[in-house]
Amino acid sequence: MSIGIYPILTLSGAKKRRDEARTLFADGTDPSVQKKLDMIDAETKARMTFKDVADEYYKYLEDRSLAPATLRKKRWHIEELAKQLHGRPIDQITAAELLHLLKPIK
C-alpha cells in the first residue's frame, strides 16, 4: 500500500498515515480497500451536483402531470434562480446559501 510521495509527504505525515493504516487493519479493515472505497465515494459525491438533483426533481414533477404553468415556474427556479449552484456537489451547499438565493423572491 502506498502512503504518499516523499517530497510531498513529510516523515511525520507518513508515520501518521502508517498508524491510521495499522488501526484500520487492527479493526479488521484492509487499508488499501478502504482507500479505494473512499475514492469511489468521493467520485460519486462529486457527480451528485445540484443540477443533477434538480433535474431528477423536475422529472418527478413531470411524471405527476402538473400544470404547464407550474412546470415552467419550477424550471425557472432550477435554471435561472439557482444557476450559480448547478455545478456544486449537493452535500456542500449550505442552508445559508439557499436562503440568500430565495430572499429576493417575494
C-alpha positions in Angstrom: 0.0 0.0 0.0 1.4 3.4 -1.0 1.2 6.1 1.7 2.4 9.0 -0.4 5.3 10.6 -2.3 8.4 11.6 -0.3 8.9 15.2 -1.1 5.2 16.0 -0.7 4.6 13.8 2.3 6.8 14.5 5.3 8.2 11.8 7.6 5.8 12.7 10.4 2.9 12.7 7.9 3.9 9.2 6.7 4.1 7.9 10.3 0.6 9.3 11.0 -0.8 7.6 7.9 1.0 4.4 8.8 -0.6 4.5 12.3 -4.0 5.1 10.7 -3.5 2.1 8.4 -2.5 -0.1 11.4 -5.6 1.0 13.3 -7.8 0.1 10.3 -6.1 -3.2 9.9 -6.5 -4.0 13.7 -10.2 -3.3 13.3 -10.4 -5.9 10.5 -10.4 -3.4 7.6 -7.9 -3.7 4.7 -6.5 -0.1 4.4 -5.9 -0.4 0.7 -9.5 -1.5 0.1 -10.8 1.3 2.4 -8.7 3.8 0.4 -10.3 2.6 -2.9 -13.8 2.8 -1.3 -13.2 6.3 -0.1 -12.1 7.4 -3.6 -15.3 5.8 -5.1 -17.4 7.6 -2.5 -15.7 10.9 -3.3 -16.3 10.5 -7.1 -19.9 9.6 -6.5 -20.5 12.6 -4.3 -18.8 14.8 -6.9 -21.2 13.6 -9.6 -24.2 14.4 -7.4 -24.4 18.1 -8.3 -27.3 20.5 -7.5 -28.2 20.4 -11.2 -28.4 16.6 -11.2 -30.7 16.5 -8.2 -32.8 19.4 -9.5 -33.3 17.7 -12.9 -34.4 14.5 -11.2 -36.9 16.5 -9.1 -38.2 18.2 -12.3 -38.6 14.8 -13.9 -40.6 13.7 -10.9 -42.9 16.7 -11.2 -43.4 16.0 -14.9 -44.4 12.4 -14.1 -47.0 13.7 -11.7 -48.6 15.6 -14.6 -48.5 19.1 -13.0 -50.0 22.0 -14.9 -47.7 23.5 -17.6 -47.6 26.9 -15.8 -46.4 25.1 -12.6 -43.7 23.2 -14.5 -42.5 26.4 -16.2 -42.2 28.1 -12.8 -40.3 25.2 -11.3 -38.0 25.1 -14.4 -37.3 28.8 -13.9 -36.4 28.2 -10.3 -33.9 25.5 -11.3 -32.5 27.1 -14.4 -32.3 30.8 -13.6 -32.6 31.3 -9.9 -30.1 28.6 -8.8 -27.7 28.6 -11.8 -24.8 29.5 -9.6 -25.3 26.2 -7.7 -25.6 23.9 -10.7 -22.0 22.6 -10.7 -21.7 22.3 -6.9 -21.9 18.9 -5.1 -25.2 18.8 -3.3 -23.7 17.9 0.0 -21.6 21.1 0.0 -24.5 23.6 -0.4 -25.5 25.2 2.8 -28.9 26.4 4.0 -27.5 29.9 4.3 -26.7 29.9 0.5 -30.2 28.8 -0.3 -31.7 31.4 1.9 -29.5 34.1 0.2 -30.9 33.0 -3.2 -34.5 32.8 -2.1 -34.6 36.0 -0.1 -35.2 38.3 -3.1 -38.3 36.4 -4.1 -41.4 37.8 -2.6 
